[in-house]
Amino acid sequence: MVAYTIMLKAVILIGGPQKGTRFRPLSFEVPKPLFPVAGVPMIQHHIEACAQVPGMQEILLIGFYQPDESLTRFLEAAQHEWNLPIRYLQEFAPLGTGGGLYHFRDQILAGNPEAFFVLNADVCSDFPLSAMLGAHRRQPHPFLLLGTTANRTQSLNYGCIVENPQTHEVLHYVEKPSTFVSDIINCGIYLFTPEALRPLRDVFQRNQQDRQLEDSPGLWPGAGTIQLEQDVFSALAGQGQIFVHLTDGIWSQIKSAGSALYASRLYLGRYQSTHPERLAKHSPGGPRIRGNVYIHPTAKVAPSAVEHTCVLHSIVGWGSTVGRWARVEGTPNDPNPNDPRAHMDSESLFKDGKLLPAITILGCRVRIPAEVLILNSIVLPHKELSRSFTNQIIL
């Protein structure tokens, strides 16, 4: 019998500084993919999930951020921690959710992988990648999408999937429809085979031909901009190429500061089984810990910490000062607890030039007194610190 070696890759789409406007002003200080969620950079959750899949050979990050010191440090440390090649491929311009995949197709297909995962960086999930891989091997097709359910109203904010309930083939796909289409929504997590790049090539060539008909001949850089959702999924739905794998696990987008708090709480809840070492524990003479709490080893919490100062549902930004007897309270922005299909509402951080009250963000110089109660909040350090983002307290 000939031994068969499984070879997989993963691609994480991290976008770039022109996106993430709803995440401002936090994204001004640190690239959004490196923003700490539940104590670690946002994309570390993705990398950890990918590294645990048997046969994973390489993880590629694609985006148009400049490879600055913080990103370089993170990648170097990540490669060392997971003993896996992790590289950043910088786009020459924003190429959409599919353009980078086509532009770097040779890098993705190097080594002849059986398949490759594609994950959007701004999602929180338990990443059921092994289950997706099992579904793909039972029924191999070029495209496998991870889907979950939403209520009828909130489904309009996502890509909606109409499936064949027996075969799970995607029969119809609409990105953010104006009317109700389906309660199954796209999670932004995919498993593609190498054949999935052919439709992207067709879109690129069609874009180029359309541009040449309108203008002078020659290579048009804009032809490389490809949107997976509209250009590929919508076009190929119902043709036996796209299938959906449904999950009832945790999932949320991370589009705003409020959603970062919610995502932190979801991940902290999972730490009980996945990373119990990251959760703060009671120690003799130490502060009393309630619930799932992450405290960075460099942070100091006084054993006598009480409610003389209170921080609730807030992000205390880099260089902020919270004085004694202060109360900082944002408005909770969680999904409806009475609706099991409810998700975070995708609301703007600003309206009419004013910060919305759904989340409180403080800036200036971080100093918090010992006598402090912090609930459902994130305390951030100085932006120049290492990838571990020291001095965090996340509850």
C-alpha positions as a printed Julia matrix, in Angstrom:
395×3 Matrix{Float64}:
   0.0    0.0     0.0
   1.31   3.45   -0.94
   1.43   5.89    1.96
  -0.67   9.01    1.39
   0.58  12.23    2.89
  -2.06  14.86    3.62
  -1.01  18.37    2.67
  -3.1   21.37    3.67
  -2.62  25.12    3.81
  -4.51  28.03    5.3
  -4.96  31.61    4.14
  -6.06  34.36    6.54
  -7.4   37.5     4.87
  -6.37  40.43    7.08
  -7.44  43.37    4.88
  -5.68  46.66    5.35
  -5.72  50.12    6.9
  -8.34  51.48    4.49
 -10.89  49.14    6.02
 -12.16  48.74    9.56
 -13.58  52.25    9.9
 -16.1   50.97   12.45
 -13.15  49.82   14.56
 -11.7   53.3    14.85
 -10.11  54.87   16.83
  -8.65  51.56   18.07
  -7.31  50.67   14.61
  -5.33  53.92   14.52
  -3.0   52.56   17.21
  -2.51  48.95   16.15
  -3.39  46.97   13.01
  -6.84  45.52   13.55
  -5.7   41.88   13.09
  -3.31  42.38   16.05
  -5.9   43.94   18.35
  -6.07  41.81   21.53
  -9.21  39.71   21.88
  -9.36  37.55   25.01
  -5.73  38.33   25.75
  -4.11  37.49   22.42
  -4.01  39.18   18.99
  -7.22  38.65   17.03
  -5.64  36.45   14.35
  -3.85  34.27   16.89
  -7.15  32.45   17.43
  -7.23  31.68   13.7
  -3.62  30.53   13.64
  -4.06  28.27   16.66
  -7.08  26.6    15.04
  -5.26  26.1    11.73
  -2.12  24.74   13.4
  -4.16  22.02   15.12
  -5.46  20.56   11.83
  -3.45  17.43   10.91
  -1.48  17.92    7.72
  -1.28  21.72    7.96
   1.95  22.71    6.21
   1.82  26.49    5.95
  -0.27  29.5     6.95
  -0.35  32.55    4.71
  -1.61  36.0     5.67
  -2.82  38.14    2.76
  -3.57  41.84    3.04
  -2.32  45.3     2.18
  -0.91  46.43    5.53
   2.65  47.62    5.41
   4.8   44.94    7.12
   5.65  47.08   10.15
   7.56  46.09   13.26
   4.55  44.87   15.23
   3.39  42.54   12.45
   6.92  41.26   11.85
   7.42  40.53   15.56
   4.12  38.72   15.75
   4.88  36.5    12.75
   8.35  35.62   14.05
   6.98  34.68   17.45
   4.06  32.74   15.92
   6.36  30.65   13.72
   8.48  29.79   16.71
   5.48  28.94   18.91
   3.72  26.64   16.45
   6.77  25.41   14.53
   4.99  26.14   11.28
   5.81  28.43    8.35
   3.66  31.55    8.69
   4.2   34.22    6.05
   2.66  37.55    5.12
   1.95  38.29    1.45
   1.31  41.98    0.83
  -1.1   43.0    -1.92
  -0.05  45.87   -4.18
  -3.54  47.36   -3.71
  -6.8   46.32   -2.03
  -7.89  43.32   -4.12
 -11.11  42.31   -2.4
 -11.87  39.02   -0.69
 -10.83  36.96   -3.71
  -8.27  39.05   -5.58
  -5.43  38.24   -3.22
  -6.12  34.53   -3.55
  -5.77  34.74   -7.31
  -2.8   37.12   -7.22
  -0.85  34.8    -4.89
  -2.17  31.56   -6.42
   1.34  30.24   -7.09
   2.29  30.7    -3.43
  -0.92  29.01   -2.28
  -0.55  26.04   -4.62
   3.2   25.54   -4.03
   3.73  22.01   -2.77
   0.46  20.8    -4.31
  -1.89  21.01   -1.29
  -4.99  18.83   -1.24
  -7.04  21.86   -0.15
  -6.65  25.15    1.66
  -8.71  26.96    4.26
  -9.6   30.62    3.78
 -10.52  32.6     6.9
 -11.52  36.23    7.27
  -9.55  37.81   10.09
 -12.45  39.78   11.57
 -14.53  36.82   12.74
 -14.69  35.1    16.11
 -15.38  31.37   16.01
 -14.53  28.02   17.48
 -13.29  27.26   13.94
 -14.63  23.72   13.24
 -11.94  23.16   10.62
 -11.53  19.42   11.19
 -15.28  18.94   10.8
 -15.19  20.93    7.56
 -12.31  18.8     6.31
 -14.25  15.63    7.13
 -17.3   16.93    5.26
 -15.12  17.8     2.28
 -13.58  14.34    2.12
 -16.97  12.66    2.29
 -18.25  14.88   -0.52
 -15.37  16.66   -2.31
 -16.23  19.84   -4.22
 -14.27  23.01   -5.1
 -15.97  25.25   -2.52
 -17.14  24.5     1.02
 -18.58  27.4     3.05
 -19.12  27.43    6.8
 -22.63  28.61    7.61
 -24.69  29.31   10.7
 -28.22  30.54   11.34
 -29.46  34.05   12.05
 -32.9   35.51   12.65
 -34.82  36.89    9.68
 -34.0   40.53   10.38
 -30.29  40.14   11.02
 -29.79  37.8     8.06
 -30.09  40.87    5.81
 -26.69  42.05    7.13
 -24.83  38.96    5.9
 -24.36  36.76    2.88
 -27.43  34.51    2.72
 -27.3   30.88    1.61
 -30.14  28.77    0.22
 -29.14  25.11    0.5
 -30.48  21.74   -0.56
 -31.18  20.28    2.91
 -30.39  16.74    1.73
 -27.1   17.35   -0.12
 -26.15  20.75    1.41
 -25.44  22.15   -2.04
 -25.65  25.94   -2.2
 -28.52  26.6    -4.6
 -28.61  30.38   -4.25
 -26.34  32.99   -2.67
 -27.06  36.67   -2.11
 -24.75  39.11   -0.32
 -26.7   41.38    2.08
 -30.08  41.05    0.35
 -32.71  43.79    0.57
 -35.41  41.23    1.43
 -35.38  37.95    3.34
 -33.72  35.12    1.42
 -32.59  32.56    4.0
 -31.74  32.25    7.68
 -28.45  30.51    6.82
 -25.62  33.01    6.67
 -22.02  32.93    5.51
 -19.46  32.79    8.35
 -16.5   33.92    6.24
 -14.65  30.63    6.77
 -14.07  28.37    3.77
 -12.34  25.25    2.51
 -11.29  25.39   -1.15
  -9.62  22.9    -3.46
  -7.05  24.06   -6.03
  -9.83  23.9    -8.64
 -11.57  26.77   -6.83
  -8.99  29.18   -8.27
 -10.21  28.58  -11.82
 -13.41  30.64  -11.41
 -11.26  33.43   -9.94
  -9.13  33.32  -13.08
 -12.29  33.57  -15.18
 -13.42  36.64  -13.22
 -10.0   38.27  -13.64
 -10.01  37.66  -17.4
 -13.58  38.9   -17.72
 -12.74  42.06  -15.79
  -9.77  42.67  -18.05
 -11.79  42.13  -21.23
 -14.59  44.41  -20.04
 -12.09  47.16  -19.29
 -10.43  46.82  -22.68
 -13.76  47.23  -24.41
 -14.29  50.5   -22.54
 -10.77  51.88  -22.67
  -7.43  51.41  -24.37
  -5.9   47.94  -24.41
  -3.34  46.93  -21.83
  -3.25  45.43  -18.37
  -5.74  47.09  -16.02
  -4.7   46.77  -12.36
  -8.34  46.93  -11.27
  -8.98  43.6   -12.96
  -7.35  41.95   -9.97
 -10.1   43.1    -7.63
 -12.35  40.09   -7.05
 -15.12  39.7    -4.5
 -15.66  36.06   -3.57
 -19.21  36.69   -2.47
 -20.6   38.51   -5.49
 -18.24  37.42   -8.28
 -17.93  33.74   -7.4
 -20.48  32.44   -4.89
 -23.49  34.18   -6.42
 -22.41  33.22   -9.94
 -21.7   29.53   -9.23
 -24.55  28.77   -6.83
 -26.75  25.97   -8.11
 -24.07  24.51  -10.38
 -22.93  21.71   -8.09
 -19.66  23.38   -7.07
 -20.47  25.13   -3.78
 -21.62  23.39   -0.61
 -22.24  24.54    2.95
 -21.26  23.02    6.29
 -23.54  24.21    9.09
 -22.26  24.84   12.6
 -24.02  25.6    15.87
 -20.78  26.66   17.54
 -19.82  30.17   18.57
 -19.5   32.75   15.82
 -19.51  36.52   15.59
 -18.09  39.24   13.42
 -15.61  41.69   14.95
 -16.49  44.88   13.14
 -16.74  47.36   16.01
 -15.31  47.94   19.45
 -18.48  46.57   21.05
 -18.19  43.34   19.12
 -14.6   42.96   20.35
 -15.92  42.84   23.91
 -18.48  40.22   22.97
 -15.87  38.15   21.11
 -13.55  38.34   24.12
 -16.28  36.92   26.32
 -16.98  34.09   23.87
 -13.31  33.14   23.7
 -12.85  33.45   27.48
 -15.74  31.02   27.92
 -14.01  28.52   25.61
 -10.75  28.86   27.52
 -12.23  26.62   30.23
 -11.67  23.68   27.86
  -9.13  24.96   25.32
  -6.72  27.17   27.3
  -7.4   26.94   31.04
  -3.87  28.24   31.65
  -4.9   31.64   30.27
  -7.63  32.16   32.85
  -6.78  33.94   36.09
  -7.11  31.8    39.21
  -7.39  32.47   42.9
  -4.1   32.49   44.74
  -3.3   32.96   48.44
  -3.1   36.66   49.14
  -4.21  37.57   45.63
  -7.3   39.37   44.34
 -10.64  37.6    44.19
 -11.39  36.38   40.65
 -15.0   36.12   39.49
 -15.93  34.51   36.2
 -13.63  34.0    33.22
 -10.82  36.55   33.49
  -7.59  37.06   31.56
  -4.83  39.01   33.33
  -1.48  39.36   31.59
   1.45  38.16   33.74
   2.95  41.67   33.72
  -0.23  43.29   35.02
  -0.49  43.95   38.74
  -3.83  43.76   40.53
  -3.9   44.69   44.2
  -5.19  41.94   46.54
  -7.53  44.52   48.08
  -9.06  45.58   44.75
 -12.69  46.6    45.43
 -15.32  48.86   43.87
 -13.88  52.27   44.59
 -13.5   52.66   40.81
 -15.76  50.82   38.38
 -15.2   50.07   34.67
 -18.1   48.36   32.88
 -18.58  47.29   29.25
 -15.7   49.47   28.11
 -12.37  49.51   26.31
  -9.79  51.57   28.18
  -7.44  52.56   25.38
  -3.71  53.08   25.17
  -2.46  55.74   27.54
  -5.72  56.35   29.43
  -6.09  57.53   33.02
  -8.91  56.32   35.25
  -8.89  58.04   38.61
 -10.07  56.88   42.01
 -13.83  56.79   42.61
 -14.45  57.08   38.87
 -17.16  55.14   37.05
 -16.72  54.29   33.37
 -19.73  52.53   31.91
 -20.55  51.72   28.31
 -23.84  50.28   27.14
 -23.87  46.49   26.64
 -24.2   45.62   22.96
 -24.82  41.88   23.12
 -27.14  39.81   20.95
 -30.66  39.28   22.26
 -30.27  36.51   24.89
 -33.87  35.4    24.28
 -33.2   34.72   20.59
 -30.8   31.78   20.03
 -30.28  32.9    16.41
 -29.47  36.51   17.24
 -26.04  37.95   16.4
 -24.29  41.26   17.04
 -25.88  44.17   15.21
 -23.49  45.72   12.71
 -23.74  49.32   13.82
 -21.4   52.19   13.14
 -19.17  53.44   15.93
 -19.99  57.04   15.02
 -23.17  58.81   13.96
 -23.47  62.5    13.02
 -19.89  62.98   14.13
 -20.57  61.66   17.63
 -19.41  58.5    19.37
 -22.35  56.14   19.85
 -23.06  55.14   23.47
 -22.95  51.41   22.7
 -19.29  51.31   23.77
 -17.0   53.55   25.76
 -13.41  54.07   24.61
 -10.95  56.14   26.6
  -7.61  57.48   25.36
  -4.63  59.35   26.96
  -2.37  57.72   29.58
  -3.33  54.41   31.22
  -3.36  54.57   34.99
  -5.91  52.65   36.99
  -6.0   52.63   40.79
  -5.75  49.42   42.74
  -9.27  49.68   44.12
 -11.03  48.9    40.86
 -13.79  46.63   39.62
 -13.51  45.81   35.9
 -16.35  43.92   34.2
 -16.72  42.96   30.52
 -14.01  45.42   29.56
 -10.59  45.52   27.91
  -7.65  47.48   29.32
  -4.94  48.09   26.72
  -1.24  48.86   27.19
   1.07  51.26   25.42
   1.1   50.6    21.66
   4.87  50.08   21.49
   4.88  46.97   23.66
   5.4   43.46   22.31
   2.89  41.23   20.56
   1.77  39.85   23.92
   0.19  43.26   24.59
   1.2   43.49   28.22
  -0.84  44.99   31.05
  -4.14  43.62   29.81
  -7.04  42.82   32.06
  -9.93  41.29   30.14
 -13.1   40.13   31.87
